[in-house]
Amino acid sequence: MYEWPKVVYKEEGMREGMQIEDSAIGVDDKIELLDALSETGLQQIVVGSFVSPRWTPQMERIDDIVSRFNPNPDVTYTALALNSRGVERARAYSPPLTIERDPYPRLNCHMCDVFVRRNTNRSQMDEMERWPQIVAQAQELNIREAGIGCNASWGSNFLGEFPVDSLMTLFEKQHGMWDEVGIKVVSCSMGDPMSHCTPAKVEESISRVKERWPEINHFRLHLHNGRNMAIASAYAALRTLGPEDTVELDGTIGGYGGCPYCGNGRATGMAPTEDLLHMMEDMGVETGVDIDKVIDCVWMAERIIGRELFGHVSKAGPRPKRVDQLYDMNMPFVETLEQARHFKEGPSVYEGGIYPYREPIASPYRERVENGQPAFDGPDGDFPWKQDWFPAKD
């Protein structure tokens, strides 16, 4: 069995998702969704942002949400705060909020100077000016391990594609500053707000970081999905890393979310939580999440925001794995998304559909499965390889 890295998953739907939706969505609806997410088995949930309503009016009533929702003691709740004022606002609700601190002091900046100017009214140069201060503070605190990082790591809607060579050069500069003071670098973060990630670039980036600095064993990836590459890129990261590594991944239920500064709006999206975790479970990566409850949350979010979201498992259902989950062989045609919900809502949703079959469908394969046998025997078995109707037999 393949040995995967340790995965730490963070649900961003209440922040990344809601920050691009209608600011008139009610607090009660948001609390209902947050409470439902809390019962899915998700271990880390971002509840929103403590930011200026001038820039993000969708988060204007974040105080109402964090003071009224029902926290689950098994969940770590965090919130985004971009400055000291936001952190102080969040402290008033800790607990239940955990004031999120990067475990490693980190040198970080955006590869795209235009995006950071649009997003935070600062420049890449402003971000880099803080690096000596971060290093000096780490020295004062006698910190032994640190991180490097970058956002807009692989490309920009305003500047075009960035080669991995450029990313690695930036990391070399950051790493060198930690080397000068004898602080070991063990963590690397790569963000992608404008959906320029691809599996090939993610694989190359992680591989080159690991080859250059084998002691780095902690990675953070924040991947957006505007070009449908986030799940494939996450898979590339999982395949590239080993059991000695930890990778932090983010996503949102339904895949909604976006950034008003990047030029793609709601099309930006993230990896749909239900799709990404469903994939990981099938790969043998334990998530502890009840996908059925996550699908309920997706449907709730669609009702609340008034439109269909991007995820697929919430529409087609998880792959049937037990006999009682197998589809009825004699169901009528299933053509609409509403009819496809039979995997949760039962046969009533497709009643009256087209039924063109003259006789009920039967299959010896299905009979085997219903009797607890595999549909196919192994290569030395009898079924179907040695049946009279199988054309090629020993």
Contacts in CASP RR format, 6 or more apart in sequence:
PFRMAT RR
TARGET T0000
AUTHOR 0000-0000-0000
METHOD contacts of the structure
MODEL  1
MYEWPKVVYKEEGMREGMQIEDSAIGVDDKIELLDALSETGLQQIVVGSF
VSPRWTPQMERIDDIVSRFNPNPDVTYTALALNSRGVERARAYSPPLTIE
RDPYPRLNCHMCDVFVRRNTNRSQMDEMERWPQIVAQAQELNIREAGIGC
NASWGSNFLGEFPVDSLMTLFEKQHGMWDEVGIKVVSCSMGDPMSHCTPA
KVEESISRVKERWPEINHFRLHLHNGRNMAIASAYAALRTLGPEDTVELD
GTIGGYGGCPYCGNGRATGMAPTEDLLHMMEDMGVETGVDIDKVIDCVWM
AERIIGRELFGHVSKAGPRPKRVDQLYDMNMPFVETLEQARHFKEGPSVY
EGGIYPYREPIASPYRERVENGQPAFDGPDGDFPWKQDWFPAKD
1 284 0 8 1.000
2 283 0 8 1.000
3 242 0 8 1.000
3 243 0 8 1.000
4 238 0 8 1.000
4 241 0 8 1.000
4 242 0 8 1.000
4 243 0 8 1.000
4 283 0 8 1.000
4 284 0 8 1.000
4 285 0 8 1.000
5 238 0 8 1.000
5 241 0 8 1.000
5 242 0 8 1.000
5 243 0 8 1.000
5 244 0 8 1.000
5 245 0 8 1.000
5 246 0 8 1.000
5 247 0 8 1.000
6 243 0 8 1.000
6 245 0 8 1.000
6 246 0 8 1.000
6 247 0 8 1.000
7 238 0 8 1.000
7 246 0 8 1.000
7 247 0 8 1.000
7 248 0 8 1.000
7 249 0 8 1.000
7 280 0 8 1.000
7 285 0 8 1.000
7 287 0 8 1.000
8 44 0 8 1.000
8 246 0 8 1.000
8 247 0 8 1.000
8 248 0 8 1.000
8 249 0 8 1.000
9 42 0 8 1.000
9 43 0 8 1.000
9 44 0 8 1.000
9 248 0 8 1.000
9 249 0 8 1.000
9 250 0 8 1.000
9 251 0 8 1.000
9 273 0 8 1.000
9 276 0 8 1.000
9 277 0 8 1.000
9 287 0 8 1.000
9 289 0 8 1.000
10 44 0 8 1.000
10 45 0 8 1.000
10 46 0 8 1.000
10 78 0 8 1.000
10 248 0 8 1.000
10 249 0 8 1.000
10 250 0 8 1.000
10 251 0 8 1.000
11 37 0 8 1.000
11 42 0 8 1.000
11 44 0 8 1.000
11 45 0 8 1.000
11 46 0 8 1.000
11 250 0 8 1.000
11 251 0 8 1.000
11 252 0 8 1.000
11 253 0 8 1.000
11 273 0 8 1.000
12 46 0 8 1.000
12 250 0 8 1.000
12 251 0 8 1.000
12 252 0 8 1.000
12 257 0 8 1.000
12 270 0 8 1.000
13 37 0 8 1.000
13 46 0 8 1.000
13 251 0 8 1.000
13 252 0 8 1.000
13 253 0 8 1.000
13 256 0 8 1.000
13 257 0 8 1.000
13 270 0 8 1.000
13 273 0 8 1.000
13 301 0 8 1.000
14 30 0 8 1.000
14 33 0 8 1.000
14 34 0 8 1.000
14 37 0 8 1.000
14 45 0 8 1.000
14 46 0 8 1.000
14 47 0 8 1.000
14 48 0 8 1.000
14 65 0 8 1.000
15 46 0 8 1.000
15 47 0 8 1.000
15 48 0 8 1.000
15 49 0 8 1.000
15 59 0 8 1.000
15 79 0 8 1.000
15 80 0 8 1.000
16 46 0 8 1.000
16 250 0 8 1.000
16 251 0 8 1.000
16 252 0 8 1.000
16 256 0 8 1.000
16 257 0 8 1.000
16 258 0 8 1.000
16 269 0 8 1.000
16 270 0 8 1.000
17 252 0 8 1.000
17 255 0 8 1.000
17 256 0 8 1.000
17 257 0 8 1.000
17 258 0 8 1.000
17 269 0 8 1.000
17 270 0 8 1.000
18 25 0 8 1.000
18 30 0 8 1.000
18 48 0 8 1.000
18 58 0 8 1.000
18 59 0 8 1.000
18 257 0 8 1.000
19 48 0 8 1.000
19 49 0 8 1.000
19 56 0 8 1.000
19 58 0 8 1.000
19 59 0 8 1.000
19 257 0 8 1.000
19 258 0 8 1.000
19 259 0 8 1.000
20 58 0 8 1.000
20 256 0 8 1.000
20 257 0 8 1.000
20 258 0 8 1.000
20 259 0 8 1.000
20 260 0 8 1.000
20 265 0 8 1.000
20 266 0 8 1.000
20 268 0 8 1.000
21 58 0 8 1.000
21 256 0 8 1.000
21 257 0 8 1.000
21 266 0 8 1.000
21 305 0 8 1.000
22 58 0 8 1.000
22 305 0 8 1.000
23 57 0 8 1.000
23 58 0 8 1.000
23 60 0 8 1.000
25 58 0 8 1.000
25 304 0 8 1.000
25 305 0 8 1.000
26 61 0 8 1.000
27 61 0 8 1.000
27 64 0 8 1.000
27 65 0 8 1.000
27 68 0 8 1.000
29 304 0 8 1.000
30 65 0 8 1.000
30 304 0 8 1.000
31 65 0 8 1.000
31 68 0 8 1.000
31 69 0 8 1.000
32 300 0 8 1.000
32 304 0 8 1.000
33 297 0 8 1.000
33 300 0 8 1.000
33 301 0 8 1.000
33 304 0 8 1.000
34 45 0 8 1.000
34 47 0 8 1.000
34 65 0 8 1.000
34 69 0 8 1.000
35 69 0 8 1.000
35 70 0 8 1.000
36 293 0 8 1.000
36 296 0 8 1.000
36 297 0 8 1.000
36 300 0 8 1.000
37 45 0 8 1.000
37 253 0 8 1.000
37 297 0 8 1.000
38 45 0 8 1.000
38 69 0 8 1.000
38 70 0 8 1.000
38 71 0 8 1.000
38 72 0 8 1.000
38 75 0 8 1.000
39 72 0 8 1.000
39 293 0 8 1.000
40 289 0 8 1.000
40 290 0 8 1.000
40 293 0 8 1.000
40 294 0 8 1.000
40 297 0 8 1.000
41 74 0 8 1.000
41 75 0 8 1.000
41 288 0 8 1.000
41 289 0 8 1.000
41 290 0 8 1.000
41 293 0 8 1.000
42 75 0 8 1.000
42 273 0 8 1.000
42 289 0 8 1.000
42 294 0 8 1.000
43 74 0 8 1.000
43 75 0 8 1.000
43 76 0 8 1.000
43 288 0 8 1.000
44 75 0 8 1.000
44 76 0 8 1.000
44 78 0 8 1.000
45 75 0 8 1.000
45 76 0 8 1.000
45 77 0 8 1.000
45 78 0 8 1.000
46 77 0 8 1.000
46 78 0 8 1.000
46 79 0 8 1.000
46 80 0 8 1.000
47 62 0 8 1.000
47 65 0 8 1.000
47 66 0 8 1.000
47 69 0 8 1.000
47 77 0 8 1.000
47 78 0 8 1.000
47 79 0 8 1.000
47 97 0 8 1.000
48 59 0 8 1.000
48 62 0 8 1.000
48 65 0 8 1.000
48 79 0 8 1.000
48 80 0 8 1.000
49 56 0 8 1.000
49 59 0 8 1.000
49 62 0 8 1.000
49 79 0 8 1.000
49 80 0 8 1.000
49 81 0 8 1.000
49 82 0 8 1.000
50 59 0 8 1.000
50 62 0 8 1.000
50 79 0 8 1.000
50 80 0 8 1.000
50 81 0 8 1.000
50 85 0 8 1.000
50 86 0 8 1.000
50 87 0 8 1.000
50 89 0 8 1.000
50 90 0 8 1.000
51 59 0 8 1.000
51 80 0 8 1.000
51 81 0 8 1.000
51 82 0 8 1.000
51 86 0 8 1.000
53 59 0 8 1.000
53 60 0 8 1.000
62 79 0 8 1.000
63 89 0 8 1.000
63 92 0 8 1.000
63 93 0 8 1.000
66 77 0 8 1.000
66 79 0 8 1.000
66 93 0 8 1.000
66 96 0 8 1.000
66 97 0 8 1.000
67 93 0 8 1.000
71 77 0 8 1.000
71 95 0 8 1.000
71 96 0 8 1.000
76 98 0 8 1.000
77 96 0 8 1.000
77 97 0 8 1.000
77 98 0 8 1.000
78 97 0 8 1.000
78 98 0 8 1.000
78 99 0 8 1.000
78 100 0 8 1.000
79 90 0 8 1.000
79 93 0 8 1.000
79 97 0 8 1.000
79 100 0 8 1.000
81 87 0 8 1.000
81 89 0 8 1.000
81 90 0 8 1.000
82 120 0 8 1.000
87 99 0 8 1.000
90 97 0 8 1.000
90 99 0 8 1.000
91 99 0 8 1.000
103 187 0 8 1.000
104 145 0 8 1.000
104 146 0 8 1.000
104 147 0 8 1.000
104 186 0 8 1.000
104 187 0 8 1.000
104 218 0 8 1.000
105 134 0 8 1.000
105 135 0 8 1.000
105 137 0 8 1.000
105 138 0 8 1.000
105 143 0 8 1.000
105 146 0 8 1.000
105 147 0 8 1.000
106 134 0 8 1.000
106 146 0 8 1.000
106 147 0 8 1.000
106 148 0 8 1.000
106 149 0 8 1.000
106 187 0 8 1.000
106 189 0 8 1.000
107 131 0 8 1.000
107 134 0 8 1.000
107 135 0 8 1.000
107 146 0 8 1.000
107 147 0 8 1.000
107 148 0 8 1.000
107 149 0 8 1.000
107 174 0 8 1.000
107 177 0 8 1.000
107 178 0 8 1.000
108 127 0 8 1.000
108 148 0 8 1.000
108 149 0 8 1.000
108 150 0 8 1.000
108 151 0 8 1.000
108 189 0 8 1.000
109 116 0 8 1.000
109 124 0 8 1.000
109 127 0 8 1.000
109 128 0 8 1.000
109 149 0 8 1.000
109 150 0 8 1.000
109 151 0 8 1.000
109 170 0 8 1.000
110 116 0 8 1.000
110 124 0 8 1.000
110 127 0 8 1.000
110 150 0 8 1.000
110 151 0 8 1.000
110 152 0 8 1.000
111 124 0 8 1.000
111 150 0 8 1.000
111 151 0 8 1.000
111 152 0 8 1.000
111 153 0 8 1.000
111 155 0 8 1.000
111 156 0 8 1.000
111 162 0 8 1.000
111 166 0 8 1.000
111 167 0 8 1.000
111 170 0 8 1.000
112 124 0 8 1.000
112 151 0 8 1.000
112 152 0 8 1.000
112 155 0 8 1.000
112 156 0 8 1.000
112 158 0 8 1.000
112 159 0 8 1.000
112 162 0 8 1.000
112 194 0 8 1.000
113 123 0 8 1.000
113 124 0 8 1.000
113 125 0 8 1.000
113 159 0 8 1.000
114 156 0 8 1.000
114 158 0 8 1.000
114 159 0 8 1.000
115 151 0 8 1.000
115 152 0 8 1.000
115 156 0 8 1.000
115 157 0 8 1.000
115 158 0 8 1.000
115 193 0 8 1.000
115 194 0 8 1.000
115 261 0 8 1.000
115 262 0 8 1.000
116 122 0 8 1.000
116 123 0 8 1.000
116 124 0 8 1.000
116 126 0 8 1.000
116 127 0 8 1.000
116 151 0 8 1.000
116 152 0 8 1.000
117 123 0 8 1.000
118 261 0 8 1.000
118 262 0 8 1.000
119 193 0 8 1.000
119 259 0 8 1.000
119 261 0 8 1.000
131 174 0 8 1.000
131 177 0 8 1.000
132 177 0 8 1.000
135 177 0 8 1.000
135 178 0 8 1.000
135 180 0 8 1.000
135 181 0 8 1.000
135 183 0 8 1.000
138 146 0 8 1.000
138 181 0 8 1.000
138 183 0 8 1.000
139 181 0 8 1.000
139 183 0 8 1.000
143 183 0 8 1.000
144 183 0 8 1.000
144 184 0 8 1.000
145 183 0 8 1.000
145 184 0 8 1.000
145 185 0 8 1.000
145 186 0 8 1.000
145 187 0 8 1.000
146 178 0 8 1.000
146 183 0 8 1.000
146 184 0 8 1.000
146 185 0 8 1.000
146 186 0 8 1.000
146 187 0 8 1.000
147 174 0 8 1.000
147 178 0 8 1.000
147 185 0 8 1.000
147 186 0 8 1.000
147 187 0 8 1.000
147 188 0 8 1.000
147 189 0 8 1.000
148 171 0 8 1.000
148 174 0 8 1.000
148 175 0 8 1.000
148 178 0 8 1.000
148 185 0 8 1.000
148 187 0 8 1.000
148 188 0 8 1.000
148 189 0 8 1.000
149 171 0 8 1.000
149 174 0 8 1.000
149 188 0 8 1.000
149 189 0 8 1.000
149 190 0 8 1.000
150 167 0 8 1.000
150 170 0 8 1.000
150 171 0 8 1.000
150 189 0 8 1.000
150 190 0 8 1.000
150 191 0 8 1.000
151 190 0 8 1.000
151 191 0 8 1.000
151 192 0 8 1.000
151 193 0 8 1.000
151 222 0 8 1.000
152 162 0 8 1.000
152 191 0 8 1.000
152 192 0 8 1.000
152 193 0 8 1.000
152 194 0 8 1.000
152 196 0 8 1.000
153 162 0 8 1.000
153 167 0 8 1.000
153 190 0 8 1.000
153 191 0 8 1.000
153 192 0 8 1.000
153 196 0 8 1.000
153 197 0 8 1.000
153 205 0 8 1.000
154 161 0 8 1.000
154 162 0 8 1.000
154 164 0 8 1.000
154 167 0 8 1.000
154 192 0 8 1.000
154 196 0 8 1.000
154 197 0 8 1.000
154 198 0 8 1.000
154 201 0 8 1.000
154 202 0 8 1.000
154 205 0 8 1.000
155 161 0 8 1.000
155 162 0 8 1.000
155 192 0 8 1.000
155 194 0 8 1.000
155 196 0 8 1.000
156 162 0 8 1.000
156 194 0 8 1.000
156 196 0 8 1.000
157 194 0 8 1.000
157 262 0 8 1.000
157 263 0 8 1.000
157 264 0 8 1.000
160 196 0 8 1.000
161 196 0 8 1.000
162 196 0 8 1.000
164 201 0 8 1.000
164 204 0 8 1.000
164 205 0 8 1.000
164 208 0 8 1.000
167 190 0 8 1.000
167 205 0 8 1.000
168 205 0 8 1.000
168 208 0 8 1.000
168 209 0 8 1.000
168 212 0 8 1.000
171 188 0 8 1.000
171 209 0 8 1.000
171 212 0 8 1.000
172 212 0 8 1.000
175 185 0 8 1.000
175 213 0 8 1.000
178 184 0 8 1.000
178 185 0 8 1.000
179 185 0 8 1.000
184 215 0 8 1.000
185 213 0 8 1.000
185 215 0 8 1.000
185 216 0 8 1.000
186 215 0 8 1.000
186 216 0 8 1.000
186 217 0 8 1.000
186 218 0 8 1.000
187 216 0 8 1.000
187 218 0 8 1.000
187 219 0 8 1.000
187 220 0 8 1.000
188 209 0 8 1.000
188 216 0 8 1.000
188 218 0 8 1.000
188 219 0 8 1.000
188 220 0 8 1.000
189 219 0 8 1.000
189 220 0 8 1.000
189 221 0 8 1.000
189 222 0 8 1.000
190 202 0 8 1.000
190 205 0 8 1.000
190 219 0 8 1.000
190 220 0 8 1.000
190 221 0 8 1.000
190 222 0 8 1.000
191 220 0 8 1.000
191 221 0 8 1.000
191 222 0 8 1.000
191 223 0 8 1.000
192 221 0 8 1.000
192 222 0 8 1.000
192 223 0 8 1.000
192 224 0 8 1.000
192 233 0 8 1.000
193 222 0 8 1.000
193 224 0 8 1.000
193 259 0 8 1.000
193 262 0 8 1.000
193 268 0 8 1.000
194 224 0 8 1.000
194 259 0 8 1.000
194 262 0 8 1.000
194 263 0 8 1.000
194 264 0 8 1.000
194 268 0 8 1.000
195 224 0 8 1.000
195 225 0 8 1.000
195 226 0 8 1.000
195 227 0 8 1.000
195 229 0 8 1.000
195 230 0 8 1.000
195 262 0 8 1.000
195 264 0 8 1.000
195 268 0 8 1.000
195 269 0 8 1.000
196 227 0 8 1.000
197 223 0 8 1.000
197 224 0 8 1.000
197 229 0 8 1.000
197 230 0 8 1.000
197 233 0 8 1.000
198 229 0 8 1.000
198 232 0 8 1.000
198 233 0 8 1.000
199 229 0 8 1.000
199 232 0 8 1.000
199 233 0 8 1.000
199 235 0 8 1.000
199 236 0 8 1.000
200 236 0 8 1.000
201 233 0 8 1.000
202 221 0 8 1.000
202 223 0 8 1.000
202 233 0 8 1.000
202 234 0 8 1.000
202 236 0 8 1.000
202 237 0 8 1.000
202 240 0 8 1.000
203 236 0 8 1.000
203 237 0 8 1.000
203 239 0 8 1.000
203 240 0 8 1.000
206 219 0 8 1.000
206 236 0 8 1.000
206 237 0 8 1.000
206 240 0 8 1.000
206 241 0 8 1.000
207 240 0 8 1.000
209 216 0 8 1.000
209 219 0 8 1.000
210 216 0 8 1.000
210 240 0 8 1.000
210 241 0 8 1.000
217 244 0 8 1.000
217 245 0 8 1.000
217 246 0 8 1.000
218 245 0 8 1.000
218 246 0 8 1.000
218 247 0 8 1.000
218 248 0 8 1.000
219 237 0 8 1.000
219 241 0 8 1.000
219 245 0 8 1.000
219 246 0 8 1.000
219 247 0 8 1.000
219 248 0 8 1.000
220 247 0 8 1.000
220 248 0 8 1.000
221 233 0 8 1.000
221 234 0 8 1.000
221 237 0 8 1.000
221 247 0 8 1.000
221 248 0 8 1.000
221 249 0 8 1.000
221 250 0 8 1.000
222 250 0 8 1.000
223 229 0 8 1.000
223 230 0 8 1.000
223 233 0 8 1.000
223 234 0 8 1.000
223 249 0 8 1.000
223 250 0 8 1.000
223 270 0 8 1.000
223 271 0 8 1.000
224 230 0 8 1.000
224 258 0 8 1.000
224 259 0 8 1.000
224 268 0 8 1.000
224 269 0 8 1.000
224 270 0 8 1.000
225 231 0 8 1.000
225 255 0 8 1.000
225 268 0 8 1.000
225 269 0 8 1.000
225 270 0 8 1.000
225 271 0 8 1.000
225 272 0 8 1.000
225 310 0 8 1.000
226 264 0 8 1.000
226 267 0 8 1.000
226 268 0 8 1.000
226 269 0 8 1.000
230 251 0 8 1.000
230 269 0 8 1.000
230 270 0 8 1.000
230 271 0 8 1.000
230 276 0 8 1.000
231 271 0 8 1.000
231 272 0 8 1.000
231 275 0 8 1.000
231 276 0 8 1.000
231 279 0 8 1.000
234 249 0 8 1.000
234 271 0 8 1.000
234 276 0 8 1.000
235 279 0 8 1.000
237 247 0 8 1.000
237 249 0 8 1.000
238 247 0 8 1.000
238 280 0 8 1.000
238 283 0 8 1.000
238 285 0 8 1.000
241 247 0 8 1.000
249 271 0 8 1.000
249 276 0 8 1.000
250 270 0 8 1.000
250 271 0 8 1.000
251 270 0 8 1.000
251 271 0 8 1.000
251 272 0 8 1.000
251 273 0 8 1.000
251 276 0 8 1.000
252 269 0 8 1.000
252 270 0 8 1.000
252 271 0 8 1.000
252 272 0 8 1.000
252 273 0 8 1.000
253 272 0 8 1.000
253 273 0 8 1.000
253 274 0 8 1.000
253 294 0 8 1.000
253 297 0 8 1.000
253 298 0 8 1.000
253 301 0 8 1.000
253 309 0 8 1.000
254 272 0 8 1.000
254 273 0 8 1.000
254 274 0 8 1.000
254 275 0 8 1.000
254 298 0 8 1.000
254 301 0 8 1.000
254 309 0 8 1.000
254 310 0 8 1.000
254 311 0 8 1.000
254 314 0 8 1.000
255 269 0 8 1.000
255 270 0 8 1.000
255 271 0 8 1.000
255 272 0 8 1.000
255 273 0 8 1.000
255 275 0 8 1.000
255 309 0 8 1.000
255 310 0 8 1.000
255 311 0 8 1.000
256 266 0 8 1.000
256 269 0 8 1.000
256 270 0 8 1.000
256 301 0 8 1.000
256 305 0 8 1.000
256 309 0 8 1.000
256 310 0 8 1.000
257 266 0 8 1.000
257 268 0 8 1.000
257 269 0 8 1.000
257 270 0 8 1.000
258 264 0 8 1.000
258 265 0 8 1.000
258 266 0 8 1.000
258 267 0 8 1.000
258 268 0 8 1.000
258 269 0 8 1.000
258 270 0 8 1.000
259 265 0 8 1.000
259 268 0 8 1.000
262 268 0 8 1.000
269 310 0 8 1.000
272 298 0 8 1.000
272 309 0 8 1.000
272 310 0 8 1.000
272 311 0 8 1.000
272 312 0 8 1.000
272 313 0 8 1.000
272 314 0 8 1.000
273 294 0 8 1.000
274 291 0 8 1.000
274 294 0 8 1.000
274 295 0 8 1.000
274 298 0 8 1.000
274 311 0 8 1.000
274 313 0 8 1.000
274 314 0 8 1.000
275 311 0 8 1.000
275 312 0 8 1.000
275 313 0 8 1.000
277 287 0 8 1.000
277 289 0 8 1.000
277 291 0 8 1.000
277 294 0 8 1.000
278 291 0 8 1.000
278 313 0 8 1.000
278 318 0 8 1.000
278 319 0 8 1.000
280 287 0 8 1.000
281 287 0 8 1.000
281 289 0 8 1.000
281 291 0 8 1.000
282 319 0 8 1.000
291 313 0 8 1.000
291 318 0 8 1.000
292 318 0 8 1.000
292 344 0 8 1.000
294 314 0 8 1.000
295 313 0 8 1.000
295 314 0 8 1.000
295 317 0 8 1.000
295 344 0 8 1.000
298 309 0 8 1.000
298 311 0 8 1.000
298 314 0 8 1.000
299 314 0 8 1.000
301 309 0 8 1.000
302 308 0 8 1.000
302 309 0 8 1.000
308 337 0 8 1.000
315 337 0 8 1.000
315 340 0 8 1.000
315 341 0 8 1.000
316 340 0 8 1.000
316 343 0 8 1.000
317 340 0 8 1.000
317 343 0 8 1.000
317 344 0 8 1.000
318 325 0 8 1.000
318 343 0 8 1.000
320 326 0 8 1.000
320 327 0 8 1.000
320 343 0 8 1.000
323 369 0 8 1.000
323 370 0 8 1.000
323 372 0 8 1.000
325 343 0 8 1.000
326 366 0 8 1.000
326 369 0 8 1.000
327 342 0 8 1.000
327 343 0 8 1.000
328 347 0 8 1.000
329 360 0 8 1.000
329 361 0 8 1.000
329 362 0 8 1.000
329 363 0 8 1.000
329 366 0 8 1.000
330 357 0 8 1.000
330 360 0 8 1.000
330 361 0 8 1.000
331 342 0 8 1.000
331 347 0 8 1.000
331 350 0 8 1.000
332 350 0 8 1.000
332 351 0 8 1.000
332 352 0 8 1.000
332 353 0 8 1.000
332 354 0 8 1.000
332 355 0 8 1.000
333 353 0 8 1.000
333 354 0 8 1.000
333 355 0 8 1.000
333 356 0 8 1.000
334 340 0 8 1.000
334 342 0 8 1.000
334 350 0 8 1.000
335 353 0 8 1.000
335 354 0 8 1.000
338 349 0 8 1.000
339 349 0 8 1.000
339 350 0 8 1.000
339 353 0 8 1.000
341 349 0 8 1.000
342 349 0 8 1.000
342 350 0 8 1.000
364 383 0 8 1.000
364 384 0 8 1.000
365 375 0 8 1.000
365 384 0 8 1.000
368 374 0 8 1.000
368 375 0 8 1.000
368 383 0 8 1.000
369 375 0 8 1.000
373 383 0 8 1.000
376 383 0 8 1.000
376 384 0 8 1.000
377 383 0 8 1.000
377 384 0 8 1.000
377 385 0 8 1.000
379 385 0 8 1.000
384 390 0 8 1.000
385 393 0 8 1.000
386 393 0 8 1.000
386 394 0 8 1.000
END
